[in-house]
């Protein structure tokens, strides 16, 4: 049997095939994206390209001790921005990376939704890079995600990153192309909710965000605009990026890509953006009247939580193990009708008063979840008490039996002290837990609820008001309604 594949035939993002029964053997041809910008944005000759990239990647840049989650890099022709991009890509050398999420903004088309790719690999003069078609096929069923070769094949912002990745990363890796076409924050927030779980579960992954800065101003004007943009990102105010671009205070051709990428990452961890290098096109062209700005930046994750007032600490692995052990042993004794033994804790961190939730899951499904928000009890004792309450006191479920305890997975969320916010705009879904309060009614959602549901911020807050606080779904829009946010360090038995 011989199978002929018509690569340009697409219907609803699903590959279509034409089969001809012509024999007993099957021949399958892989589908690929050909390089469209080799010879213009970067060298077509493999030897010349390798030499150029080796020079770019020979940058000395210090990495922070926290987790590198993403890099923000320019996408102009290599002779203009390659050296600056090299500072960011130098951080990837000697790192194990299995998956690269490539995020860019289309230059040639405006459209609603996200365009990705379902072909097997992307080709460059340096060889082929596989597309993670498993992830691509899963996100393609999400609302707003689709395949469109007409847009993807004539966009350079993602393609020019591939040769850098091929030279910087040792070993094989796969890519997930993500191309956006609009600056609508509500839409971008929705797409971030869909993408965050996929990026979060890929242990050895990196996000590459593609953008240039200001375009065609004088050198001095460009540097002023770019300085404001960089300052906004480094100060953690990326949620205001789209508005600042609309006001003309900042300028990036990939503003929506940067916003989407940082929004996704902020749902996984607290993030910090650090500038690595800045330049503009005048350094190559010598023309200071019409320049384009370039920056390379690193995005680091901060998995720390507030454990004492004004100070941040991270629970160590042994402290997490101790808390899980307390919860598990407490349930084993209590459900057997026995009094749990007295706690003997001398770790100062575990003796501090903290808010905490204990969540029980059976076969991946919620089986109980109860907690205290304010720091009323010592952390170790709070875990013990909330474990019992979650197993026996959650009104949504019958009490957990001793027999089914072996099927229960325990998850613990240690909370920061809630802080009141003046606007819903300050809430970052996936990072922040939210408390809504009006009069004597209040409700709370843990940070992980946003990831588990895929809700937009409006859906999240409306459900919180209606289902948790017994308020009108739109109560969060009322100035008299109080909103508080907190963060949580979340860990479960299978993660230890």
C-alpha positions, 0 to 999 in steps of 0.5 A: 500500500502506498500512501500519498499525502496532500500537505496543503489540504486542511479541514478544521485543523485536522490532517486529511489524507488520500489513500491509494491501495497500490501494494502491500507496503506502506510509505509515510512521508513526514510533513514539515515547514520549509525555511522561508527567511534563510538567506534574508534574515539569516545565512542560508549556508550552514557553515556561515550560519554556524560561524555567525551563531558561535560568535553570538553565543560567546557572551558572558552573562551571569545567571540567577540562582532561581529557575530560568523560565523564559527568555525574551529575544529580538527577531530582526535580521541577525546582523542587526539583533543577533548579538543581543539575542545571543546574550539570552540564548547563552543562558540555555547552553549546557541546559537540558531542554526537552520542549520550547514554547515559541511565542510571537506576534504576527507581523503580516496578519491581524486575527482572533485566536492562536495559530499553532502547527500540526506538522512534524518538524521545522527545517532550517539550514542546520537540520530539522527540529520536531514539533511536539505534535502531542501538545499541539493536538491537545491545544488545538481542541481549545477554543481559539486555537487553530492551524493556518499555514498561510499565516504561519509560513510567512511569519519570521518572528518564530522561524529566526529563533530556531537556528539559535535554539539548534546551536544553544541546546545540546541534544534533541528538543521539540517546539510548540509554535504559538502565534498571536494576532491581536492585543485584546487582553481579555482574549489573551488572558483566556489563552494564557489559562489554556496554555499554563497547564501545558507549560507547567507540566513540562519539567525541562522546558523553556518559553521563548518570547519573540519581540523587537522594541521601538521602531523608526524613531531617532536614537535618543527618542528610541532609547527613551521609549525602550527604557520605559518599556524595559523598566515596566517589565523589570518592575513587574508591571507587565499587566499594564503593558497593552495599555501603555503601548496604546498610550504610546508610552511603550512600544513593542511589535510583539507586545501581545506575545510578551503579555501572553508569555508573562501572563502564562508564567505568572500563573505558574510562579512569581516571576522576575524579568531581568535585562541582559542586553540592549542595542538598536539598529544604528550600531550596524547601520550607523543611521541614528535617525530611524532606528529599531530597538532590541533587548534580550531579557531573562525571566526567572521564577520565584517559588518563595512564599511569605512565612513571616511578616516582611520576609520570604522563605521557601519551604524546604523539601524536608519541611514539605515531607514533614507536613505531608507525613503529619497529614497522612498519619493524622488521618490514619489514626483519626479514621481508625478511631484513635487519637493521633499522637502528640506533635513533636515539632521543633522546626521554627518554620513549622511552628509559625502561624500560617493559613493552610488548606488541605485538599484530598483527591481520589483518582484525580477527583476532589474528595474534600478540601477545607482550610483556614485563610488567616494565620490562626494556628501553628502550621503543623497543627493547622495541617493536622486539624485541616486534614481531619476537617477535609476528610470528615467535615466537607459538606459536599462529600460523605466522610472518607473511610479508612478503607479508601484512605490508601486511594487518597492523595493529599495536597497542602497549600500554605498561604501568605497573609491576604492583602486587599486590592483596589481593583480586579486588575491587580489579580493574576489568575493562577498565581493569586488566591482570591477572597471576596467579602461583602457584609457578612458574606465571604468566599475564597478560591485557591490559586490552583482553581484558575488552572483547574477550570480554565476560567477567565478572570470574569468567570473566576470572580463571578463563580467565586461570588455566586458559588462561594459567597452566596452573592450576586455573580457581578458583586465583585464589580461593586465598589463596596465589595472587598477583594483580597489576594494571597499566594500559596505554596502548593505541594502534594505527595506525588511531587515529593 
